[in-house]
Amino acid sequence: MNKYGQMALSHWQATAPSRVAELTDPATFFEALGLEMQAQVTNLASMLAGSDRQGETFLQKVARLTAARRQAEEVVMSQLAWITDPSLPLDQAREEWEQTRPSDENLILWAERMQDCPDSMPSSVELEELAKRWALSVEFLLELVATEPPREYMRANQATLSEAATIRFFRELR
C-alpha cells in the first residue's frame, strides 16, 4: 500500500471506523484507492506545474514542482480520502447510490459510438477526463473501444468496473 492509501486508511480508522469495518477487504480497497490517488496526484501536479519556464533556475523549478505536487495532493486527498461518517450505514448508502449512478451501459454505448465513427474519438485531454470521471484508466477506455463488441470487454473486466464503482461511490460520499 502506498503512502496515500496508508494516509486514507489511518484517517478512515480515526473518523469513520464503521466504514472500514464494513469493507470486505480493507487492504485491497485502500491499496486500490492509494493507487488511484497517486495517479490523480501525478496528473494534476503535472497540469498545475506546467512546462519549464525560460530563465528558470534549478531551485525555482524545484519550488514550482513541489508546490504543484502539494496542491495536487491537497485536492485529491480532499476528494478521495478525507471523509466523515455518513448518516446512512455504508451498505444502505451504497445501495442508494447504485440505484442512481450512471450505468456502465453508458460506457458501452460510448465505445460503440467511437467504433462507428473513429474520427469522433476524444482528444487525450478529454479521454483523461472521462477516465477520471469513471475512475478507470485511459488504457481501459482505449481497450474498450478496440474490442469488438465492447460488451465482451466489460464482462471480462467486471472486477475493474466494480473497483471503479467503489471509488466513485466514496468520491460522492464526500
Salt bridges, closest charged atoms under 4 A:
GLU36 OE2 - ARG171 NH2 3.35
ASP52 OD2 - LYS61 NZ 3.10
ASP52 OD1 - ARG64 NH2 3.10
GLU56 OE2 - ARG64 NE 2.70
GLU73 OE2 - LYS3 NZ 3.30
GLU73 OE2 - ARG69 NE 3.96
GLU98 OE2 - ARG94 NE 2.89
GLU98 OE1 - ARG101 NE 2.74
ASP104 OD1 - ARG101 NH1 3.28
ASP104 OD1 - ARG168 NH2 3.92
GLU105 OE2 - ARG151 NH2 2.85
GLU152 OE2 - ARG155 NH1 2.54
